[in-house]
Amino acid sequence: MNNAIEPVRYGKVAVLLGGHSAEREISLRSGHAVLAALQAAGVDAHAVDAAAADLLEQLSGGRFARAFIALHGRGGEDGVIQGLLETIGMPYTGSGVLGSALGMDKLRTKQVWQSAGIPTPAFSVLPDAAAVTVARNTLTYPVIVKPAREGSSIGVTKVESPDELLAAWEQAAQYDDSIIAEQWIHGVEYTAGILQDTALPLIRLETPNLFYDYAAKYQADTTRYLIPCGLGEVREAQLQSVSLAAFRAVDASGWGRVDFMLDAAGQPWFIEVNTVPGLTDHSLVPMAAKAAGTDFTALVCRILDTSLDAAAAANPGGRHV
């Protein structure tokens, strides 16, 4: 998109925010930031809380031309809202139903990556307490225990020994019935923002916390975001290319983020895909976009452009209607 934003081409836009997930508060922050940016750009944008009992009626009767999805977590980032929008014929931002569903499910993402040759840490599935008992003495510690279908590091615990495994599983089980124990990677964490099929500059994350957890993401002032990330130009380009391949492997599209670790030997290990990452003052994609010369308002409009791309693709039989 060029610098001349043409608000009229978007029509009336529903900014979907809030919702019912454990990430509701972050979604509200993202959604209101998006709403303010769109309105400042002259777009006829309106907030719509996805938790509303009459959501379908609001969307169907509101004369909206398209939807900007600013929902994080289940019900908004997992293909559910995307399927509803497909059903009523409303173009929307970001990934379609399949990409959203796969990207939200860390277990399925890792299984797809394994089949595609994308390096991802070893893991064990812990469906119940009996599986925890079996696994506790066979895992190589430390591991990180996480709900397979939550975001923002909610319910995630680093486990240093067998004695800690059950409590970590119980914590994760409060949020999901699909739980994995993933091999802990000793190294440096990076993230690659994706915007319209291009990888943005990598960000190196540094936190004094045990890992880049909820507090480090949204609350702490001690987290460091390094852009440039400190890698050589050629190496960064290589990792951007693999990040884009990891994103495409799960059928993600439009925009999003891919997180990975580099171990001491320089080997990348891909952790997860975010198909609707945060758009708050602590969020990573806006930081990377800014480093690439795209301010927040322009970024939000470029994300909204993905709904135009989807609508155009739908005419000859594309995935969005």
N, C-alpha and C positions, 0 to 999 in steps of 0.2 A: 504494500500500500504506500502511495506517495504521501507527502506531508499535507496535501490538501484534502482534509476530511470532508466528505460529502454526506452530511447527516441524513438527508432526505432519502437516500437510497436504501437505508435500513428500515424505514417505516417505523411503526410503533414496536418497541422492544420490551419484552418481559424479562426482568432480571430475577432469575429464580435463586432464592437465598433461604437460609434457615434450615428448614426440614426437620426430620425427627432423629437424625443420627447423633452419635456421641460427639461429633464435631460441629454441632449446631452453632455454638458461639463463634467459632472461627469462620464458619460460613457466613454468619451475619456480618462479621467484620469485612470479609472479602466482598460480599455482595454490596454493602453500602459504599465501599471504596470504588467498586465498578460503577455503581449507579451515579455517584458524584462525578466520576470521570466522563461517563457518557453524556450526562446532562450538561457538563461544562463544554463538551464538544458540540453541543446543539442537537444531540440525539433525543428523540422522544422516548425516553426510557422510564420504566415504572417498576418498583419493587413488588415482587409477588412471593410471599412466604410459602414454600412448598409444604409446610405443615398444615396449611389451611384445609379444613374439611371440604370446602367447596373449590379446591384447586382446579379440578377439571372444568368446572363452570366458569371460573375466572379466566382460564386460558381460552376456552372455546368462545366465550361471550365478550372477551375484552378487545376484540379486533386487533390482536397482536399479529405482526408480520413474522416475528421470529423470537427466539428465546436465547438469552445469555445465561448459561448454566454456571452459577457460582456456588454450587452445592458440593460439600465434601462428605465422604463417607457413604454408608448404605442408604439407598433410596434416592440418591442423587448422582453418585459417582459409579454406580455398579450396573448401569443399563436399565434400571427400572424407569426413571424419569425419561430417559431417551426413548424407551419403548412407548411410553404414553404419548410423547411428542410425535413420534412416527405415526401413531394411530390417528391422531387428530390432524396430521398433515402440516405440522409447524416445524420449519427449519430451526436448527439449534447449533450451538457452538461445540467444537471439540469432537471427541471420539463418538462413534456409533454404538449400537447396542453390544455387539460382540467385543469390541475393543474396551469398552467401559467395564463389562462384566469380567473379562480376563484380567485387566489391569488392577481391578479392585481385589482380586483373589491372589494373594501372594503365592499360595501353593500352586495354583494352575499356571501362574506366570513363570514360576521356576521350572515347572514341568515342560512348558513350551520352550523356554530358553534351553533346557537340556537337549531337547530334540533338535533345536536350531544351532547348537554349538556355541551358545552364548555362555561364558563362564559365570556360574552362580554358586555360592557356598553350599556345601553338603547339608542335608537336613533330614530330620525324622518327623513323621506325622504322629501326633499324640491325641488320638480321638477320645481317650477316656483315662481315668485314673489307673486302670490296669495297665494300659500302655506305658504310662509314666513309670510304673514299678518295673516293667520289663526294660525300659530304656535307660533308667537312671545309672546303671553300672556299665552300659555299653557305649554311651556318648563320650566324646572327647571334649573335655571342658577347657575354657569356658564356651558356653553356647548362649544364644539369645532366644528367649521364648516369646512368641508373639501370636496374637490372633491373626488368622489368615486374611480376614476381611474387615480390618479396621485401619485407620490412618492416623497421622499425627503422633505416632508412637504410643497411642493409647493401649494400655494393657500389656506393654512390652517390658520384659525384665532380663537383665544380664544375669546368668547363672554361673557361678564359679565352681560348684561342687555338687555331687549327687544329692546331698542333704537339702539343697535349696530348690531342687527341681519341682517337687510337688506344689510348693507354695507359689512358684512362678506360674505353673500350669493353672492353679486355682484362680490366680489373678487374671490370666488371659481368658479363662473360661467364663468370666463375668461378662465378656463382650462377644464371644463367638463359641460355636461348638466345633470349629475347625481350627486346630492349633498346631503350630510347627515349632520345633527346636532346631535352630539354624546354627551352623558352625560359626563361632566368633572369628572375625578376621582382624588380625593385628595389623593396623595400617592407618592410612589417611582416607577420609571420606571426601568424595567429590559429588557434585550434582551437575547434570546437563539439562538445561532448559531446552525445550523443543518448540519452535514456532514456525508454522507453515512449512513443514518438511525441512527445516534447517536447524542444526544444533547451535545454540547460543554459546558464548564464552563460558568455559567451565568455571565453577566456583569451588574453591577448597574450603572446607568447613573445619573449624577448630573450636572445641569447647572444653572447659575444665570438668564438665560432667562426665559420668561414666560413658555416655554415648550421646548422640544428638537426639535427645529425648524431647518430650512435650515442652518442658520448661526452657530448654535450650532453643527450641524453635520459636516460641511465642512470648516468653516472659523475660529471659535473661538478657542482660546487657554485656555479658562476658563472652558470648559467642562471637567468633571472628569469621568474617566472610572475605576470603582473599580473591580478588579479581584485579589483575591477572592471577591465575592460580599457581604460578611458579613453575609450571612445566615448560619444556621447550616447545616451540611452535609446531614442529613436526609431530611430537608426541601428543600434544593437545589435539591436533587434527585427527590423529589416529583414534584417540579415545572418543572424540565427538562422533566419528564415523561408526564406531561400535555401539555407542549410545543410541544413535539413530536407528541402527539395525535392531537393537533390543526393543526399541519403541515400536517399530514396524512389525516385529515378530508377533506381538500380541494384538495386532490390528488396531493399535492406537493411531490417532490421526488428529490433525488440526493444530493442537498445542498440548503441552504437558511437561513432564519432567522425569528424568531417569536418574536414580541414585546408585552409586557404585563405590567400592573401596579399592585402593591400591595397596597391596601388601609390600613387605620389605623388599621383595624381589622385583617389584614393579608390575606384578600380575594384577589385572583388573578382575574384580568379582562383583557382578551386578546383583543388586539387592531388591529393587522394586521399581515399578512404574507408577507415576501419579498422573491420571488423566484429567483431573481438575485440581491442580495444586493451588496453594494459597495465593491470594492477591491482597495481602495485608502489608503493613509497614515493615514486618519482619520477613517477608516472603522472598523466595529465591529467584523465581522467574523474572519479576520486575527488576531485581538487581542485575541479573545477567542481561536483560534487554537494555537497561540503561547503559551498561558497559559497551553494548553494541550500537549505541546511539539512538535508542528508541525510548522516549519518555513514557511515563505511566499511561497518559491519555492515549498516545499513539499505540501503545501495546494493547490496551483494552479494545481499541477500534480494530486492530489487526486480528485480535481473537474473535471479535464479532464478525469480521470478514470470513471466518471459517464457516459461518452459517450461510453466507452467500455462496461460497464454494460448494457446500453440501447441496444447496438448493439447485444450483446449476447442474451438479452431477446427477441429481434425481430425475431430471427431465428425460434422459435416455435410459433410465432404469437404475439410478444410483441408490445408495442406501438411505438417504434422507428424503422425505417427501416434501 
